[in-house]
Amino acid sequence: MNESHEKLAMSLANAWLSGGAIPLPAAEDAPVSRTEAYAIQDKMAEVVGGRVTGWKVGAAVKAVQFFEDHDGPLPGRVFEDRTFDVNAVVPAALYNGAKVECEFAFRLTEPLPQGTDPVTVADLQAKMAFHPAIELSASRYAPGTGSRAANTYDGIADNGTGGAAVLGDAVDAWHDLPFETMLIDAHIDDSPPIQVYSDTYRRNPVEIMADTLSDLRQRGINFEPGMFLLTGSLTLPTPIRKGQKLTVKSGDFPLLSLKME
């Protein structure tokens, strides 16, 4: 890793820990490939130093990649101190540019076969539990800074624009659930419902899980039993501010909520 990338990783980590923001780096100091972006993200995580409880992946659907001009998915880590259950109250000061996304999460319950072969849907069928979930995304880049637009590699370097996760209760009997059509009803306070994605903006989340774990293997990262994956937003990423509360109903499952304090 070159000096400018190491400096960027340190700055991103410090911004993560403090809830601060840094300028978007100039083109000559920014990553220009996935390999470089992953290296910066890994160094950022090393500096942050918390236990990783799971991962998130953004833009896991081709239609979203096309709409947001990404060349592929944006993975990132979820840390233990930013993993919450059911009804979360989180400090707004730690999340710059916070947005909420309704998601499906899967937690690995048994080890996967060892090796470097791609993970398949068949590998996962009997080794996961499902959780209705919320992702709180955020950015460590100050809005309006820099002389260019942020791109895929900036987002990957910034921990995949991840922030925090809220997980509902585990569901073991998930195999027949209609994930691609399941109704989502989400509101911030008394606002109208948040827009829900459908059709080509949705994809089988088990396939997303298999693809993401395969990519992590290629990076030499072990996805261990107990870890979970947020499989991508089912709703339009929506800004949330201090004092506001998101409430989510996914299918027939109990309500989830996230309040910014």
Secondary structure, 3 states (H helix, E strand, C coil): CCHHHHHHHHHHHHHHHHCCCECCCCHHHCCCCHHHHHHHHHHHHHHHCCCEEEEEEECCCHHHHHHHCCCCCEEEEEEHHHEEECEEEECHHHCCCCEEEEEEEEEECCCCCCCCCCCCHHHHCCCEEEEEEEEEECCCECCCCCCCCCCHHHHHHCHHHCCEEEECCCECCCCCCCCCCCCEEEEECCCCCCCECCHHHCCCHHHHHHHHHHHHHHCCCCCCCCCEEEEEECECCEECCCCCEEEEEECCCCCEEEEEC
